[in-house]
Amino acid sequence: MEDNINIKFLVSGIMNKEEKTKYEEMGLYCYDLRDSDDGRDIASIEKRVIVNRIGTMITDKEIKLGDKYPNDFVDYNTFVNNNIQVNTIKELLDKNKSKDNDRGR
């Protein structure tokens, strides 16, 4: 989706609802990451994953997901290639700096 470009993101371990709420109250967005069926890679970014959840992604902008099952997710590799990975929450919250050279993983 073209809307999902130039979003800063941070990948972390699995977070519970309370941890996600803390970041969302700071103006950030939290998503679950689904493991691929073979267990070798992250497959998709979704609002909530029950089975095969491998981690959490925190972003500075909302990710535009599809509007209904089975399209209510974004392909992880496509997203990573079009956006900006950061290493800290502080970098996510910093609206003035751009890390255009640090695309992807």
Secondary structure, 3 states (H helix, E strand, C coil): CCCCCCCEEEEECCCCHHHHHHHHHCCCEEEEEEECCCCCCEEEEECCCCCCEEEEEEECCCCCCCCCCCCCEEEHHHHHHCCEECCCHHHHHCCCCCCCCCECC
